[in-house]
Amino acid sequence: MALPMRRVLIVSPHFPPVNTADMQRVRMLLPFFQQNGWLAEVLTVSPEQIASPRDPWLLQGIPDDIPVHEAKALGLAWSRIPGLGSLGFRATRALAKTGDALLAERKFDLIYFSTTVFPVHKLGPRWKKKFGVPFVMDYQDPWVNDYYREHPEITPPGGRLKYGIVDRLHRRMEPAVLRECAGITSVSEAYPRQLASRYPDISIPPALVQAFPGAKRDFERLDTVSITDVFDKSDGNIHWLYIGRGGADMATALRGLFAAIRDHADEDLRKRLRLHFIGTSYAVAGTGVKTVSPIAAEFGLENIVLENPDRMAYSKTLQCLREADALIVPGSNDPAYTASKIYPYLLARRPLLAIFHRQSSVVDLIGQVDGAVCASFESDDSAETIAERIREQWLSNKNHARVVDLDEAAFSGYTDAGCAKQLANFFNEITAGA
C-alpha cells in the first residue's frame, strides 16, 4: 500500500539563480520528490541579498509547481561591517520569520536543512519545539572542522583570528542542534564517525551517506555557451581542465601531478599542453588568491599552468568539461574529503584523471563505476611517488587521450533520480515514528 503524500520544507539559503555549490543537491533532486511521495517547498533567501554570482540557466529544470519562498535578509551593506557580513548572521532572523509563517499555515512532516550556511541549522530545534516538526541536517562539509587544528602549518580561510572565533561559535552551536536532530545526510562516511567521536555523550541520529548526484539531463539541455575566454580548441594546444576549489590541502595531489608532467619524456605533449585551473577561490570575483600557480612554479610549469580563481557559471562549467581534451580532479590530503564534483566530470565523458587519498570515497566510487583513471596516494607519499603512479597510469600509456567506459548500471544509484529515491526512503524512515 502506497504511503500518502508527505510534505517537506527544504531550507536552502542559496538557491537558483544564485550559483553556489551548496544548492546543487536541492536543485538536482527537486524534480523527483513528488514521484517518490514527497511534496517539496523551498525556503531560501532573496538573491538580491546574496553576494554570489548568478546563472539563470540553473532555473531551467526546476518544476514550476514547487513553491519557493524567499526571505528578505539584511542587505549586503551589512557585509562591510566586520563580523556581521556572513549570510548566516544576515539571514537567520528573516528565515525564522518566514518559516514560522509557513509552518503555522500548513502541516509539514519534515524540515530538511541542505546548506553550508551552518548557523541557519539552529532553526531546527526552534521549529521542532514550536511546531513539533522533526528536522534533518545535510553535512555537505563538516560544521566543525578539526583539519586546521591537526595541520597548524596551514593557514585557514580568512586567517587564524577570524577562523578561531567562528570555530568557537560553531563548536557551541553544533552539539545543541545535533541533540534535537532526527537524521543527517552526509557526503562522506567519515563525517558521522567524526560526530560520534567528538560528542560521545550524544546519540548520533541515523545517517544517509550520499554525495551530490550526477545529472545527465544537465548536459542534455546545455545551450551552446562560448568558452573561448577559457581556452580555444583550434589553437593547436592540448587543453586539460580542472574547475573547482583550490587550497593548501590539495598541494600533495598537485605536486604529484606537476612532477609527473615535468619529467614526462613526451616533449611534444609538454610543449603543447595547457592546464587550466578555474574557480579555485570562493572569494568575491577579482579578489581570490591563487593557490595552484605557486605550486606549478616550483616545478617550472608556470608557463603552461593557467589559474583563474574566479568562479564560473555552472552552465559554462559543464560546457568546458565537455569540450576539454582531458579533465583533472586533484583531491585533498584529508582522507575524509569527497568531491561531489566528480559526477559531472564522469558524465562529461572525457579522459579523466582523479588524484585522491586512498581512503577517500572517490577512490571506491571509481572502483565501482569506472569512467576514470584513479591515481591514489597515502598521507605520507612523496610527490615523486605520486608522480610515478601518474606517469604509469595516465601519461606513458596515453590514457590522457582515451575515455574510460562508465558502467551505466553501477552509476544509476548516483544519478539525480537514484539519489532522490534514496533520500525519499530515508525521509520515510525518519518520519515513520513521528
Secondary structure, DSSP 8 states (H G I E B T S, - for coil): -----EEEEEE-SS-TTB--GGGHHHHHHGGGTGGGTEEEEEEEE-GGG--S-B-GGGGTTS-TTS-EEEE----GGGGGSTTS-SHHHHHHHHHHHHHHHHHHHS--SEEEE--S-GGGGGHHHHHHHHH---EEEEESS-SS--HHHH-TTS--TT-HHHHHHHHHHHHHHHHHHHTT-SEEEESSTHHHHHHHHH-TTS----EEE----B-HHHHHT------TTT--TTSS-EEEEEES---GGGHHHHHHHHHHHHT-S-HHHHHHEEEEEE----S-TT----SSHHHHHHTT-TTTEEEE-S---HHHHHHHHHHSSEEEEE--SSTT---TTHHHHHHTTS-EEEEEETTSHHHHHHHHHB-SEEEEE-TT--HHHHHHHHIIIIITT-GGGS---B-HHHHGGGBHHHHHHHHHHHHHHHHTT-
